[in-house]
Amino acid sequence: MIRKKTVSQIIPVIALIVLGWAFSASAMTLTPVRYEIQGNPGDTLTKEMTIINDGSTAVRYYSSFANFEAQGETGSASFVTPKDDIGTWMMTDESITLAPGEQKTVAFVVKIPKDAEPGGHFGVIFWGTAPENNSGDKQVSVTAKTGLLVLLTVNGAVKEGGGLLGFSTLNNQFWYNSLPVSFTYRFQNTGGDRVKPIGLIKIRDTVFLPAQKLNANPVNGNILPNSTRKFTVDWVKYVPPTEAPIVTGVVKNFFHRAVYQWKNFAVGLYSANLNLTYGLLGQNVKKTVFFFVFPWQLLICLIVLFIIVFFIGKILIGRYNNYIIKKAHSTVKIPEDASHV
């Protein structure tokens, strides 16, 4: 599916936090940490970055470049020694020396080839205290390096492709004795730019009344081109504190589970409907799964409590009735001459 991108739509918004990476080097600051830029095939783009030596001694910093791509289905990034793409399109000073506390603004250039493929191209400019390792290793080490993320979108007709690969409860579990219930779905992107699915997971109870609405993408995660990402969403009402003591013993653990089930109350058959919108054309996909929650520890406690209340109530009502009857008899007076009537 091809469509010309607008300016507001083509700027990739892929934060390092979303990708699970943070760049940091001892006693060094690099600003900004991210550029979101766009250009046409054949353009030369020039930007600036500021490097600050926060240490107490003079340091020589060396530049290097990398592409980054999705690693697995968790949303984390893999930084790869560039042989093509944006990692080979960027240029800056090979090295700079900064005195203690000194800062310097350095320009970098991105030369977009005339035959560059429209869509997203993602790279990073590293500054570190050692020259680039040219050993040929694919994986880029980020030890003692600070990086500036460059998110480039090449204008043009960008292909969109992919979609939902599956939606289920975690490990396809059907029976639960309490919340949380975890949902997972996998989304594939075969297009030329990043994709961010948005939508809800709507949960309904046994009689189809709304029980909960969950954000289907709570981390605002993106799927990079030619990759698949797995998303996990939890339905939970109560999360115990991390410092909660460990409960031991069969009886204590039984009542502890019952209390937890009360705070996370759910019972019966539920449906969970995933409704996602994605892409420039607002494509939509839906899928539904079912699961059953049976908090048996809590139900046993409630049944026992009901039986106790029922029998105590029955006894109290019987005693009350006897009291009323006795009181009624004590207030009835028979006349002394009633036998002569």
Protein Blocks (a to p, Z undefined) as FASTA:
>chain_A
ZZdddfklmpccddfklnopacddehiacddfbdcddddehiacddddddddfbfbdcdd
dddddddddehjnopacddddfbhjllmpccdfbdcddehiacdddddddddfklcedjd
dddddddfbdcdfehpabacfehiacdddddddedjdddedddfbdcdehhiabdcbdcd
ddddddddfbfbdcddedddddddfkopafbdcdfblnopacdehiacdddddddfbdcd
fklccdehjklmmmmmmmmmmmmgcedjddddddddedjkopacddddddddddfklmmm
mmmmmmmmmmmmmmmmmmmmmmmmmmmmmmpccdfklmmZZ
